[in-house]
Amino acid sequence: MSNAPLQLQNICKNYGALRVTDDVSLNIEAGELHAIIGPNGAGKTTLIHQISGHAQSDSGRIIFDGQDVSRLPMAERARMGLVRSFQITSILPRFSALENVAIAVQARSGSSFSFFGNASKEPALNDAAIALLSRFGLAARAGVPAGQMSHGEKRQLEIAIALAAKPKLLLLDEPLAGTSHDESQRLINTLQELRKELPIVLIEHDMDAVFALADRVSVLVYGRIIASGSPQSIRDNAEVRAAYLGEEAA
Ligand SMILES: Nc1ncnc2c1ncn2[C@@H]1O[C@H](COP(=O)(O)OP(=O)(O)OP(=O)(O)O)[C@@H](O)[C@H]1O
């Protein structure tokens, strides 16, 4: 039996007549950054939804940290440490970067402090939030309303918020989308650091980033994994090149 912290066993998801993920089986091993790539509409985001619990699978099993989480709601999975990064749309734009992270720390710690808008004024929450912001180079921006931050800063903030939940495994859906070259370089550096701490499942269209970061890559096409292996083996795989990388290179 595998000890992999995250095990997907034959999971499927249909939307009406459309089979979006089709018999996906995959182990995410301890300490690995596992990238999932594939053409638009291949089912990558749906797969992340199924893993996080945002969407329930129609069949198959998801084992996390030795437990079958297939039927657990998202909040329960997050409490166990299976955390998906918040999307920018989940950032509270009128709250400062510090408040956004402090609220996430509070949610994790179950602080009894009742009015969440003042979470950043509780010293313990504030210190933890500042420490996270500093890690992401955002300490100097702590007081800035999140809505006024640059796109790249918001992407960093998203990851800081996810880390506030103390994940054991992190699911990231296109963290580099819409970022400038400099911003994406900063995010890649952040991910290089993070990967040393916890396993990461990364969906990303930026192939340079994928091949720089991933220990293993799986390729999803029409909801099925057609190949899984080292970045080099994926680059060299003729079926992958035809189905996806060739298309990108064109
Ligand atoms: N809630 C939904 N209801 C109906 N169909 C959906 C739903 N979510 C996704 N789909 C369909 O499922 C298919 C896979 O979508 P998904 O977003 O998972 O693909 P993706 O690989 O993440 O694509 P992209 O790379 O463009 O983000 C698409 O055909 C999409 O239209």
The ligand as an SDF file (V2000), in Angstrom:
LIG
                    3D

 31 33  0  0  0  0  0  0  0  0999 V2000
  -19.5430   23.7200  -13.4320 N   0  0  0  0  0  0  0  0  0  0  0  0
  -19.4900   23.2590  -14.6900 C   0  0  0  0  0  0  0  0  0  0  0  0
  -20.6130   22.9340  -15.3550 N   0  0  0  0  0  0  0  0  0  0  0  0
  -20.5700   22.4590  -16.6150 C   0  0  0  0  0  0  0  0  0  0  0  0
  -19.4260   22.2530  -17.3160 N   0  0  0  0  0  0  0  0  0  0  0  0
  -18.2720   22.5680  -16.7070 C   0  0  0  0  0  0  0  0  0  0  0  0
  -18.2290   23.0760  -15.3690 C   0  0  0  0  0  0  0  0  0  0  0  0
  -16.9390   23.2900  -15.0320 N   0  0  0  0  0  0  0  0  0  0  0  0
  -16.2020   22.9320  -16.1110 C   0  0  0  0  0  0  0  0  0  0  0  0
  -16.9980   22.5010  -17.1060 N   0  0  0  0  0  0  0  0  0  0  0  0
  -16.5500   22.0060  -18.4050 C   0  0  0  0  0  0  0  0  0  0  0  0
  -15.5960   20.9870  -18.1540 O   0  0  0  0  0  0  0  0  0  0  0  0
  -14.5410   21.0320  -19.1040 C   0  0  0  0  0  0  0  0  0  0  0  0
  -13.2170   21.1090  -18.3680 C   0  0  0  0  0  0  0  0  0  0  0  0
  -13.1310   22.3770  -17.7190 O   0  0  0  0  0  0  0  0  0  0  0  0
  -11.9070   22.7530  -16.7720 P   0  0  0  0  0  0  0  0  0  0  0  0
  -12.0900   24.1880  -16.3860 O   0  0  0  0  0  0  0  0  0  0  0  0
  -11.7770   21.7670  -15.6930 O   0  0  0  0  0  0  0  0  0  0  0  0
  -10.6770   22.6180  -17.7700 O   0  0  0  0  0  0  0  0  0  0  0  0
   -9.1860   23.1610  -17.6470 P   0  0  0  0  0  0  0  0  0  0  0  0
   -8.3030   22.0650  -18.1080 O   0  0  0  0  0  0  0  0  0  0  0  0
   -8.9480   23.6920  -16.2820 O   0  0  0  0  0  0  0  0  0  0  0  0
   -9.1800   24.3540  -18.7040 O   0  0  0  0  0  0  0  0  0  0  0  0
   -8.3000   25.7100  -18.7500 P   0  0  0  0  0  0  0  0  0  0  0  0
   -6.8950   25.2720  -19.0070 O   0  0  0  0  0  0  0  0  0  0  0  0
   -8.8840   26.4340  -19.9200 O   0  0  0  0  0  0  0  0  0  0  0  0
   -8.4810   26.4140  -17.4350 O   0  0  0  0  0  0  0  0  0  0  0  0
  -14.8290   22.2140  -20.0220 C   0  0  0  0  0  0  0  0  0  0  0  0
  -15.4610   21.7170  -21.1790 O   0  0  0  0  0  0  0  0  0  0  0  0
  -15.7690   23.0490  -19.2000 C   0  0  0  0  0  0  0  0  0  0  0  0
  -16.6260   23.7970  -20.0300 O   0  0  0  0  0  0  0  0  0  0  0  0
  1  2  1  0
  2  3  1  0
  2  7  2  0
  3  4  2  0
  4  5  1  0
  5  6  2  0
  6  7  1  0
  6 10  1  0
  7  8  1  0
  8  9  2  0
  9 10  1  0
 10 11  1  0
 11 12  1  0
 11 30  1  0
 12 13  1  0
 13 14  1  0
 13 28  1  0
 14 15  1  0
 15 16  1  0
 16 17  2  0
 16 18  1  0
 16 19  1  0
 19 20  1  0
 20 21  2  0
 20 22  1  0
 20 23  1  0
 23 24  1  0
 24 25  2  0
 24 26  1  0
 24 27  1  0
 28 29  1  0
 28 30  1  0
 30 31  1  0
M  END
$$$$
